[in-house]
Amino acid sequence: MTATKTLNIRGTLLELKEPLVMGILNITPDSFYSGSRKQTEKEITERIETILAEGGRMIDLGGYSSRPDAKEVSPDEEMNRLSLALDIILRHYPDVITSVDTFRAGIARACVEKYGVAIINDISGGELDPEMFSTAADLQVPYILMHMRGTPQTMQQKVDYADFMGEVMLYFSDKIRQLNELGVNDVILDPGFGFSKTLDQNYELMARMNEFRLFDMPLLVGISRKSMIYRLLDTDPSESLNGTTVLNTFALQHGADILRVHDVKQAVEAIRIIDKLSNIQ
């Protein structure tokens, strides 16, 4: 019997006995899904309350859009955006588990030390800031390790692999070793759907998700309304909820521990249904 995976959240052990939902809160003007962009105190507060009311256990805050054609954002601007939302959370929702979606070590440190952010979510796997791994080790917070090549601006030109899954698995093996040697105890793996991958590669990654069980680490899946859905179905992000739910359901059946989503209610319902099915004797 496999032991229950755990995360150290601000000194308290969180057991991942069942999958959790992480609601997305983008404090950006240009995230790929327009429905996720929140920039005023009222919009941010309403989004936080919706995530919590619908059953979200975590909130992932981003101040820098990582879509392929996103504009560069200065560290000061990124921090200003994040601070607006984190101030609200600190005042009104201090017990909420928060993660910060940033590849900058300085931003991650400020969010953890000043606002009590519990998790670092780094799309670059430490590639865009050489201080990120040591910062995560120093702060002793869980670190979401994602697979990506290049930068958000160049990643879709870096999809040429000799052995796609082999290279992805080698990437994680190497990065996990580096993190463990530095003393990072809690690593969450994110396969990086939509980052440095073609449409077919994204679906191969999903179809072979079981292979990540090899690492015996919490697995986060973030496919919410992404292009792997709307390009295949010839729609757009606004019409991609059904496809998102289908893929989230598949992911839950193949080892996902955390679903990072725009639509919390639907993800929570998928978890409840899969849990019910899996408990029938």
C-alpha positions as CSV (number, residue, x, y, z in Angstrom):
1,M,0.0,0.0,0.0
2,T,1.4,3.4,-1.0
3,A,2.0,5.8,1.8
4,T,-0.1,9.0,1.8
5,K,1.8,12.0,0.2
6,T,2.2,15.0,2.5
7,L,3.2,18.6,2.3
8,N,4.6,20.9,5.0
9,I,2.4,23.9,4.9
10,R,3.6,26.6,7.3
11,G,4.6,24.0,9.8
12,T,1.5,21.9,9.5
13,L,1.5,18.5,7.7
14,L,-1.1,18.5,4.9
15,E,-2.0,14.9,3.9
16,L,-3.0,14.4,0.3
17,K,-5.4,11.6,1.0
18,E,-7.6,12.9,-1.8
19,P,-6.9,15.3,-4.6
20,L,-7.1,19.0,-3.9
21,V,-8.1,21.9,-6.2
22,M,-5.9,25.0,-6.6
23,G,-7.9,28.0,-7.9
24,I,-6.1,30.4,-10.3
25,L,-6.0,34.1,-9.4
26,N,-4.2,36.1,-12.1
27,I,-3.5,39.7,-11.2
28,T,-2.7,40.5,-14.8
29,P,-4.1,42.3,-17.8
30,D,-3.1,39.7,-20.4
31,S,-3.4,36.1,-19.1
32,F,-4.6,33.9,-22.0
33,Y,-8.1,33.3,-20.5
34,S,-9.8,36.7,-20.1
35,G,-12.1,35.4,-17.4
36,S,-9.2,34.9,-15.1
37,R,-7.9,38.5,-15.2
38,K,-8.5,40.3,-11.9
39,Q,-7.0,43.7,-11.3
40,T,-9.2,45.6,-8.8
41,E,-9.6,45.0,-5.1
42,K,-13.3,44.2,-5.7
43,E,-12.5,41.7,-8.5
44,I,-9.8,40.0,-6.5
45,T,-11.9,39.7,-3.4
46,E,-14.8,38.2,-5.4
47,R,-12.5,35.7,-7.0
48,I,-11.0,34.6,-3.7
49,E,-14.5,34.1,-2.2
50,T,-15.6,32.2,-5.3
51,I,-12.6,29.8,-5.1
52,L,-13.2,29.1,-1.4
53,A,-17.0,28.8,-1.7
54,E,-16.7,26.3,-4.5
55,G,-14.3,24.1,-2.6
56,G,-10.8,25.2,-3.6
57,R,-8.2,24.4,-0.9
58,M,-5.4,26.5,-2.5
59,I,-5.0,29.8,-4.3
60,D,-2.3,30.2,-6.9
61,L,-1.4,33.9,-7.5
62,G,0.3,35.2,-10.6
63,G,1.5,38.6,-11.6
64,Y,3.3,37.7,-14.8
65,S,1.4,36.1,-17.6
66,S,3.3,33.1,-19.0
67,R,1.4,32.8,-22.3
68,P,3.7,32.5,-25.3
69,D,3.2,36.1,-26.5
70,A,3.0,37.8,-23.1
71,K,4.9,41.0,-22.5
72,E,7.9,41.2,-20.2
73,V,6.9,42.5,-16.7
74,S,9.5,44.2,-14.4
75,P,10.1,42.7,-10.9
76,D,8.6,45.9,-9.3
77,E,5.4,45.6,-11.4
78,E,5.1,41.9,-10.7
79,M,5.5,42.5,-7.0
80,N,3.0,45.4,-7.0
81,R,0.4,43.3,-8.6
82,L,0.9,40.4,-6.2
83,S,0.9,42.7,-3.2
84,L,-2.5,44.0,-4.0
85,A,-4.0,40.5,-3.8
86,L,-1.8,39.2,-1.0
87,D,-2.7,42.2,1.2
88,I,-6.3,41.2,0.9
89,I,-5.7,37.6,1.7
90,L,-3.5,38.5,4.7
91,R,-6.2,40.7,6.1
92,H,-9.3,38.7,5.4
93,Y,-8.3,35.1,4.6
94,P,-5.1,34.4,6.6
95,D,-5.6,30.7,6.8
96,V,-5.9,30.1,3.1
97,I,-3.1,28.1,1.5
98,T,-1.4,30.3,-1.1
99,S,1.2,29.7,-3.8
100,V,3.0,32.3,-5.8
101,D,3.4,31.7,-9.5
102,T,6.8,33.3,-10.2
103,F,10.2,32.4,-11.6
104,R,12.0,35.1,-9.7
105,A,13.6,34.2,-6.4
106,G,13.4,37.7,-4.9
107,I,9.6,37.8,-5.6
108,A,9.2,34.3,-4.1
109,R,11.1,35.3,-1.0
110,A,9.2,38.6,-0.5
111,C,5.8,36.7,-0.8
112,V,6.8,34.0,1.7
113,E,8.4,36.3,4.3
114,K,6.1,39.2,4.1
115,Y,2.7,37.6,3.3
116,G,3.1,34.0,4.5
117,V,2.8,32.4,1.1
118,A,3.1,28.7,1.6
119,I,4.2,27.3,-1.8
120,I,6.5,28.5,-4.6
121,N,5.2,27.7,-8.1
122,D,8.1,28.1,-10.6
123,I,7.3,27.5,-14.3
124,S,11.0,27.5,-15.2
125,G,12.4,24.8,-12.9
126,G,15.0,27.2,-11.6
127,E,16.3,27.9,-15.1
128,L,15.4,31.6,-15.2
129,D,16.8,32.5,-11.8
130,P,19.8,30.6,-10.5
131,E,18.9,31.7,-7.0
132,M,15.5,30.0,-7.0
133,F,16.5,26.5,-5.7
134,S,18.6,27.8,-2.9
135,T,15.9,30.3,-2.0
136,A,13.3,27.5,-1.8
137,A,15.7,25.6,0.4
138,D,16.3,28.6,2.7
139,L,12.6,29.3,3.0
140,Q,11.7,25.6,3.6
141,V,8.5,25.8,1.6
142,P,7.1,23.3,-0.9
143,Y,8.3,23.9,-4.4
144,I,6.4,23.2,-7.6
145,L,8.8,22.0,-10.2
146,M,7.5,22.4,-13.7
147,H,9.0,21.2,-17.0
148,M,9.7,24.0,-19.6
149,R,12.4,24.9,-22.1
150,G,13.4,28.5,-22.7
151,T,11.2,31.4,-21.6
152,P,7.5,32.1,-22.0
153,Q,8.4,34.1,-25.1
154,T,10.5,31.4,-26.7
155,M,9.1,28.1,-25.3
156,Q,7.1,27.2,-28.4
157,Q,10.2,27.3,-30.6
158,K,11.8,24.6,-28.3
159,V,9.7,21.5,-29.0
160,D,12.2,19.3,-30.9
161,Y,13.0,16.3,-28.7
162,A,14.9,13.2,-29.7
163,D,13.0,11.2,-27.0
164,F,10.2,13.3,-25.7
165,M,9.2,11.4,-22.5
166,G,12.7,10.2,-21.8
167,E,13.9,13.8,-21.8
168,V,11.1,15.0,-19.7
169,M,11.7,12.3,-17.1
170,L,15.5,12.9,-17.1
171,Y,14.8,16.6,-16.6
172,F,12.8,15.8,-13.4
173,S,15.3,13.3,-12.1
174,D,18.1,15.9,-12.4
175,K,16.1,18.7,-10.9
176,I,14.8,16.6,-8.0
177,R,18.4,15.6,-7.2
178,Q,19.5,19.2,-7.2
179,L,16.7,20.3,-4.9
180,N,17.1,17.4,-2.5
181,E,20.8,18.0,-2.2
182,L,20.0,21.6,-1.2
183,G,17.5,20.5,1.4
184,V,14.2,21.1,-0.3
185,N,12.0,18.4,1.3
186,D,8.7,19.0,-0.5
187,V,8.7,18.9,-4.3
188,I,5.5,18.9,-6.3
189,L,5.9,17.8,-9.9
190,D,4.1,19.7,-12.7
191,P,4.5,18.1,-16.2
192,G,4.1,21.5,-17.8
193,F,1.2,21.0,-20.2
194,G,1.3,23.7,-22.8
195,F,4.9,24.7,-22.2
196,S,7.5,23.8,-24.8
197,K,5.3,21.1,-26.2
198,T,3.3,20.5,-29.4
199,L,-0.3,19.5,-29.4
200,D,0.6,15.8,-29.9
201,Q,3.3,16.0,-27.2
202,N,0.8,17.4,-24.7
203,Y,-1.5,14.5,-25.3
204,E,1.3,12.0,-25.1
205,L,2.3,13.5,-21.8
206,M,-1.3,13.1,-20.5
207,A,-1.6,9.6,-21.8
208,R,1.6,8.6,-20.1
209,M,1.0,10.3,-16.7
210,N,1.2,7.0,-14.9
211,E,5.0,7.1,-15.5
212,F,5.3,10.0,-13.0
213,R,4.4,7.6,-10.2
214,L,8.0,6.5,-10.4
215,F,9.0,9.6,-8.4
216,D,6.5,9.1,-5.6
217,M,5.9,12.8,-5.3
218,P,2.7,14.9,-5.4
219,L,1.6,15.6,-9.0
220,L,0.0,18.8,-10.1
221,V,-1.9,19.0,-13.3
222,G,-2.6,22.3,-14.9
223,I,-4.5,22.0,-18.2
224,S,-7.4,24.4,-17.5
225,R,-8.8,25.9,-20.7
226,K,-5.3,25.6,-22.4
227,S,-4.6,25.4,-26.1
228,M,-4.2,21.6,-26.1
229,I,-8.0,21.7,-25.6
230,Y,-9.2,24.5,-27.8
231,R,-6.8,23.9,-30.7
232,L,-7.9,20.2,-30.9
233,L,-11.6,21.1,-30.7
234,D,-11.3,24.3,-32.9
235,T,-12.8,26.6,-30.2
236,D,-11.2,29.1,-27.8
237,P,-10.5,29.3,-24.1
238,S,-14.0,30.5,-23.3
239,E,-15.5,27.3,-24.8
240,S,-13.0,24.9,-23.2
241,L,-14.6,24.0,-19.9
242,N,-16.0,20.7,-21.0
243,G,-12.6,19.6,-22.5
244,T,-10.9,20.8,-19.3
245,T,-13.2,18.6,-17.2
246,V,-12.6,15.6,-19.4
247,L,-8.8,15.9,-19.1
248,N,-9.0,16.6,-15.4
249,T,-11.0,13.4,-14.9
250,F,-8.5,11.4,-16.9
251,A,-5.7,13.0,-14.8
252,L,-7.4,12.1,-11.5
253,Q,-7.6,8.5,-12.7
254,H,-3.9,8.5,-13.5
255,G,-2.3,10.0,-10.4
256,A,-3.1,13.7,-10.1
257,D,-3.0,15.0,-6.6
258,I,-3.6,18.7,-7.3
259,L,-5.7,20.2,-10.1
260,R,-4.8,23.8,-10.9
261,V,-7.9,25.3,-12.5
262,H,-10.0,28.4,-13.4
263,D,-13.3,26.6,-12.8
264,V,-13.1,25.3,-9.2
265,K,-16.7,23.9,-8.8
266,Q,-16.4,21.6,-11.8
267,A,-13.0,20.3,-10.7
268,V,-14.3,19.6,-7.2
269,E,-17.3,17.7,-8.6
270,A,-14.9,15.6,-10.8
271,I,-13.0,14.7,-7.7
272,R,-16.1,13.7,-5.8
273,I,-17.3,11.5,-8.6
274,I,-14.0,9.8,-9.1
275,D,-13.7,9.3,-5.4
276,K,-17.2,7.7,-5.3
277,L,-16.3,5.3,-8.1
278,S,-13.0,4.3,-6.6
279,N,-14.6,3.4,-3.3
280,I,-17.1,1.0,-4.6
281,Q,-16.2,-2.5,-3.6
